[in-house]
């Protein structure tokens, strides 16, 4: 795989269909997927075959036993946390190729420890959100939808900054 456009980081995902959709987005956009355990489903090869994830062999996926293991092995130089606990819209982020885009689990986002680490390591401005109407029934986007929105905004910014699409997108 070429250098990834972005590193999509899933913190303890719970729903296999979301992770499957995110894997397909990662393949389609030349991103690397990081899955931080514990997770709420089986990611064995047998489970992936049963789920019909025929593209999974084309995915650059790294699993990490914990948040600490992810930090130790990846040491992200730039990271953006997508969270409902921020008022800063995602389009105000300054995405660069190779950035880590962190998304929390479907039921509760990321822990306070992760929020604090992001703020201490990169600043509070690296916590970003997707603007939404103030209606309780629309409390957050589906995880796979949120990842696609974040990745494609980043791709838009990277291609605009360079005046061309990244090399992997050349046809």
DOTOR-998977 format. One record per residue (C-alpha): x, y, z; residue in three letters; residue number from 1. Coordinates in Angstrom, 2 decimals, m for minus. Last residue first. Layout:
BEGIN
{node {X; Y; Z}; ALA; NUM}
...
***
This chain:
BEGIN
{node {m6.42; 6.94; m12.97}; UNK; 171}
{node {m4.63; 9.06; m10.41}; UNK; 170}
{node {m6.24; 8.60; m6.99}; UNK; 169}
{node {m3.18; 6.95; m5.41}; UNK; 168}
{node {m1.13; 10.04; m6.36}; UNK; 167}
{node {m3.15; 12.45; m4.11}; UNK; 166}
{node {m5.61; 14.61; m6.09}; UNK; 165}
{node {m4.31; 17.89; m7.40}; UNK; 164}
{node {m3.91; 21.57; m6.49}; UNK; 163}
{node {m1.80; 20.65; m3.48}; UNK; 162}
{node {m3.88; 22.48; m0.87}; UNK; 161}
{node {m7.16; 21.76; m2.69}; UNK; 160}
{node {m6.38; 18.02; m2.88}; UNK; 159}
{node {m5.52; 17.87; 0.82}; UNK; 158}
{node {m8.61; 19.88; 1.83}; UNK; 157}
{node {m11.04; 17.84; m0.24}; UNK; 156}
{node {m9.45; 14.60; 0.98}; UNK; 155}
{node {m9.88; 15.78; 4.57}; UNK; 154}
{node {m13.52; 16.61; 3.97}; UNK; 153}
{node {m13.85; 13.17; 2.38}; UNK; 152}
{node {m12.31; 11.41; 5.37}; UNK; 151}
{node {m14.42; 13.26; 7.93}; UNK; 150}
{node {m17.74; 12.73; 6.14}; UNK; 149}
{node {m16.94; 9.04; 5.51}; UNK; 148}
{node {m16.02; 8.53; 9.18}; UNK; 147}
{node {m19.22; 10.23; 10.35}; UNK; 146}
{node {m21.36; 8.07; 8.06}; UNK; 145}
{node {m19.71; 4.88; 9.35}; UNK; 144}
{node {m20.27; 6.02; 12.95}; UNK; 143}
{node {m23.95; 6.92; 12.45}; UNK; 142}
{node {m24.38; 10.61; 13.18}; UNK; 141}
{node {m25.07; 12.00; 16.62}; UNK; 140}
{node {m27.80; 13.35; 18.93}; UNK; 139}
{node {m30.42; 13.62; 16.19}; UNK; 138}
{node {m33.35; 12.58; 18.44}; UNK; 137}
{node {m32.27; 15.27; 20.93}; UNK; 136}
{node {m32.76; 18.06; 18.39}; UNK; 135}
{node {m30.27; 20.92; 18.30}; UNK; 134}
{node {m29.51; 20.77; 14.57}; UNK; 133}
{node {m26.16; 19.28; 13.67}; UNK; 132}
{node {m22.63; 20.57; 13.10}; UNK; 131}
{node {m20.13; 17.73; 12.70}; UNK; 130}
{node {m17.53; 17.88; 15.44}; UNK; 129}
{node {m13.91; 18.67; 16.24}; UNK; 128}
{node {m11.44; 18.06; 19.07}; UNK; 127}
{node {m8.05; 19.09; 17.68}; UNK; 126}
{node {m8.83; 22.67; 18.75}; UNK; 125}
{node {m8.43; 21.57; 22.39}; UNK; 124}
{node {m4.70; 21.27; 21.88}; UNK; 123}
{node {m2.52; 18.58; 20.29}; UNK; 122}
{node {m1.06; 16.50; 23.12}; UNK; 121}
{node {m2.90; 17.88; 26.17}; UNK; 120}
{node {m6.27; 18.21; 24.41}; UNK; 119}
{node {m5.93; 14.80; 22.75}; UNK; 118}
{node {m4.84; 13.15; 26.02}; UNK; 117}
{node {m7.73; 14.77; 27.92}; UNK; 116}
{node {m10.32; 13.47; 25.45}; UNK; 115}
{node {m8.67; 10.02; 25.56}; UNK; 114}
{node {m8.76; 9.90; 29.37}; UNK; 113}
{node {m12.34; 11.20; 29.35}; UNK; 112}
{node {m13.26; 8.06; 27.42}; UNK; 111}
{node {m14.19; 7.96; 23.75}; UNK; 110}
{node {m17.64; 8.09; 22.14}; UNK; 109}
{node {m20.48; 6.63; 24.16}; UNK; 108}
{node {m22.70; 4.17; 22.34}; UNK; 107}
{node {m21.19; 4.05; 18.85}; UNK; 106}
{node {m17.56; 3.91; 19.91}; UNK; 105}
{node {m15.28; 6.85; 19.39}; UNK; 104}
{node {m13.72; 8.22; 16.20}; UNK; 103}
{node {m10.10; 9.29; 15.75}; UNK; 102}
{node {m8.75; 10.69; 12.48}; UNK; 101}
{node {m4.96; 10.22; 12.37}; UNK; 100}
{node {m3.25; 12.54; 9.91}; UNK; 99}
{node {m1.14; 11.05; 7.08}; UNK; 98}
{node {m2.09; 13.68; 4.50}; UNK; 97}
{node {m2.83; 16.93; 6.26}; UNK; 96}
{node {m6.12; 18.21; 7.65}; UNK; 95}
{node {m6.41; 21.80; 8.89}; UNK; 94}
{node {m9.55; 21.57; 11.02}; UNK; 93}
{node {m12.11; 24.34; 10.54}; UNK; 92}
{node {m14.18; 22.07; 8.28}; UNK; 91}
{node {m14.76; 19.73; 11.22}; UNK; 90}
{node {m16.84; 22.28; 13.09}; UNK; 89}
{node {m15.62; 23.42; 16.53}; UNK; 88}
{node {m18.43; 23.07; 19.11}; UNK; 87}
{node {m16.89; 19.99; 20.69}; UNK; 86}
{node {m18.44; 17.29; 22.87}; UNK; 85}
{node {m20.12; 15.56; 19.89}; UNK; 84}
{node {m16.69; 14.21; 19.05}; UNK; 83}
{node {m14.32; 13.72; 16.12}; UNK; 82}
{node {m10.82; 13.62; 17.59}; UNK; 81}
{node {m8.09; 14.85; 15.21}; UNK; 80}
{node {m4.53; 13.52; 15.39}; UNK; 79}
{node {m1.15; 14.74; 14.15}; UNK; 78}
{node {2.23; 13.15; 14.96}; UNK; 77}
{node {0.63; 9.84; 15.91}; UNK; 76}
{node {2.91; 7.56; 17.96}; UNK; 75}
{node {1.75; 4.43; 16.08}; UNK; 74}
{node {3.04; 1.49; 18.16}; UNK; 73}
{node {3.05; 3.05; 21.63}; UNK; 72}
{node {m0.09; 5.13; 21.10}; UNK; 71}
{node {m2.03; 2.11; 19.79}; UNK; 70}
{node {m0.80; m0.06; 22.68}; UNK; 69}
{node {m1.91; 2.61; 25.18}; UNK; 68}
{node {m5.37; 2.76; 23.62}; UNK; 67}
{node {m5.60; m1.02; 23.91}; UNK; 66}
{node {m4.95; m4.35; 22.17}; UNK; 65}
{node {m4.35; m2.65; 18.80}; UNK; 64}
{node {m5.58; m3.98; 15.46}; UNK; 63}
{node {m4.06; m2.75; 12.24}; UNK; 62}
{node {m5.99; m2.80; 8.99}; UNK; 61}
{node {m4.63; m2.08; 5.51}; UNK; 60}
{node {m7.66; m3.26; 3.55}; UNK; 59}
{node {m7.36; m5.20; 0.29}; UNK; 58}
{node {m7.97; m8.55; 2.04}; UNK; 57}
{node {m11.12; m6.99; 3.57}; UNK; 56}
{node {m12.71; m6.46; 0.14}; UNK; 55}
{node {m14.72; m9.70; 0.24}; UNK; 54}
{node {m16.39; m8.73; 3.52}; UNK; 53}
{node {m19.23; m11.21; 3.02}; UNK; 52}
{node {m20.18; m11.41; 6.71}; UNK; 51}
{node {m19.37; m15.14; 6.84}; UNK; 50}
{node {m15.96; m14.41; 5.33}; UNK; 49}
{node {m15.29; m11.72; 7.97}; UNK; 48}
{node {m16.35; m14.07; 10.79}; UNK; 47}
{node {m14.01; m16.81; 9.49}; UNK; 46}
{node {m11.13; m14.34; 9.15}; UNK; 45}
{node {m11.57; m13.32; 12.79}; UNK; 44}
{node {m12.98; m9.90; 13.57}; UNK; 43}
{node {m15.46; m11.05; 16.22}; UNK; 42}
{node {m17.68; m8.38; 17.80}; UNK; 41}
{node {m17.98; m5.69; 20.50}; UNK; 40}
{node {m14.42; m4.42; 20.50}; UNK; 39}
{node {m11.80; m4.22; 23.23}; UNK; 38}
{node {m9.75; m3.17; 21.45}; UNK; 37}
{node {m8.54; m0.33; 19.20}; UNK; 36}
{node {m9.12; m0.78; 15.47}; UNK; 35}
{node {m6.78; 1.13; 13.16}; UNK; 34}
{node {m7.76; 1.48; 9.50}; UNK; 33}
{node {m5.28; 2.75; 6.91}; UNK; 32}
{node {m6.66; 5.03; 4.21}; UNK; 31}
{node {m6.39; 4.68; 0.43}; UNK; 30}
{node {m9.83; 6.24; m0.17}; UNK; 29}
{node {m11.81; 3.26; m1.49}; UNK; 28}
{node {m10.08; 0.79; 0.85}; UNK; 27}
{node {m10.74; 3.00; 3.89}; UNK; 26}
{node {m14.38; 3.51; 2.88}; UNK; 25}
{node {m14.79; m0.27; 2.60}; UNK; 24}
{node {m13.28; m0.71; 6.06}; UNK; 23}
{node {m15.64; 1.94; 7.41}; UNK; 22}
{node {m18.58; m0.03; 6.05}; UNK; 21}
{node {m17.31; m3.19; 7.75}; UNK; 20}
{node {m16.67; m1.30; 11.01}; UNK; 19}
{node {m20.23; m0.01; 10.92}; UNK; 18}
{node {m21.62; m3.48; 10.18}; UNK; 17}
{node {m19.62; m4.95; 13.07}; UNK; 16}
{node {m21.21; m2.71; 15.72}; UNK; 15}
{node {m19.29; m2.07; 18.95}; UNK; 14}
{node {m16.18; m0.09; 18.02}; UNK; 13}
{node {m13.54; 0.25; 20.78}; UNK; 12}
{node {m11.81; 3.41; 19.54}; UNK; 11}
{node {m11.81; 3.42; 15.75}; UNK; 10}
{node {m8.81; 5.18; 14.17}; UNK; 9}
{node {m8.83; 6.10; 10.48}; UNK; 8}
{node {m5.24; 6.82; 9.45}; UNK; 7}
{node {m5.31; 9.18; 6.51}; UNK; 6}
{node {m4.13; 9.33; 2.89}; UNK; 5}
{node {m2.18; 6.16; 3.52}; UNK; 4}
{node {1.39; 5.85; 2.26}; UNK; 3}
{node {1.11; 3.55; m0.71}; UNK; 2}
{node {0.00; 0.00; 0.00}; UNK; 1}
***
